[in-house]
């Protein structure tokens, strides 16, 4: 059985739906974009830190729960939004990420939107594309 993935066009439709679901769609749009365009995992969202972001090269160092890190390239649109997120919004935890998906599911009938789907879609659409860094914290 083939695993479901979504195209960039389908993702843009999902991204657009957030404007109807959330009073302030900005954080949800950013979180979804990080997951789809950069392969950031659900558990890594709360661990994002301003100091790990390279604004000149549009890269962010992602450190997972075990202390391993990898360098991820971001599209310029996501990088600019990430700057605003760090400066104007509270960090979102895994419960907040789960809430985004719970609120979106009823609006998107033909796609079972979830964090794993976005990660699979990232890998299928953009390849690994990460500059792997296996270092300990």
N, C-alpha and C positions, 0 to 999 in steps of 0.2 A: 504494500500500500504506500503510495506516494504521500509525503508529508506536505501539508499546505504551506504555501508562502504567498506573500502579496507583492505586487509590483509597486514601483514608485508612484505610478498614477493612482493606484488604490490607496496607498498611504496618504497621498495628498487629499483624497476624499475624506479619509478618516480624520486627518489634521483639520480639515474644514469643519467637520461635524462638531469639533470641540467648541466652536463658537456658539452653537445652539445648546450645548449641554452645561457649560460652565459659565458662571457670572463673570469670572476673570479667566479666560482660556489660556492665558500666557504660560503659566507654569506647566499645565498639562501638555500644551503644544511642545514646549521645550523638552520635557521628559520623554515624550513619544519620539521626538526627533533624535534625541541622544541614543535612544534604543535602536531606532531604525537605521539612521545614517552612520552611527559610530559603534554599534554593537555593545553599548553599555548595558550591563545586566541589571536586573531589578535590585539585587542586593548591593550593587555598587553605587546606585544613585545617592543614598545617604552619605556615602564616603567621599563624594566629590568635594574638593577643596580649591579655593581660589588660588592658593600658592602653587598648585600643580598645573595651572593653566599657562600655556605659552601663547600670548596674544599675537606675537609677531609671526609665528609659524602655524597658527591654528591647530595646536596640539594640546592634548590634556593627558596627564599621567594618571592612570586609573590604578588605584591600589585596592585589591580585594580584601576580604575578611582575613585571609591567611597571611597577608603582608606582601604577596607577590604583586608586581606591577607590570603594566604594559603602557606603551605610548600609543595614543590613538589620534589619528588625523581627523579633524572636523571640517565639514563644509563651512565656508565663511559665514553663511547665514546663521548657522547653529552657533558658531563661535561668538558672533556679536550678541546673540540672545543670551548666551551663557554669561557674558559679562554683566548684563542687566540682572539676570537671575541672582548672581552672587551679591550684587549691590543693593537690590531692592526687595528681595523675597526671602522668606524663611526657608531653610532647607526642608526638603520633603523626604520623609522616611519611607520604608517599605510599605507601611500601612497606607500612606498617602498615594503611593504608586498603585497599590491594589484598588484603592478607591477610584482612581482615574479609570481603570479598566472596568470596574463594576458599573460606573455611571455611563460609560460609552457603549457597553454591550447591547443594551436595549435599542440604541439608535442605529446600530450597524447590524442589519439582519442577516446578510449573506456571508459575513466573515466572523469567525470565532476569534475575536481580538483578545490577545493575551501576550504577556511578556515573551514567552518562548517563540510565538509566531513572529514577533518583530526581530528576535535574534536570528532565527532561521532565515528570515527574509533578508536581513543584513548580509549574512554569509552568502546567500544565493545571488543577491543583486550586486554586491560590492566586493565579494571575496574577503579574504582575511584582512588585507590592507593595513594591518597594524604593524608598527615597529616594535617587535617583541623585546621586552626587557625583563629578564628573569632575575630580579634582585630582591633581596629581603629588606624589609623596612628598617 
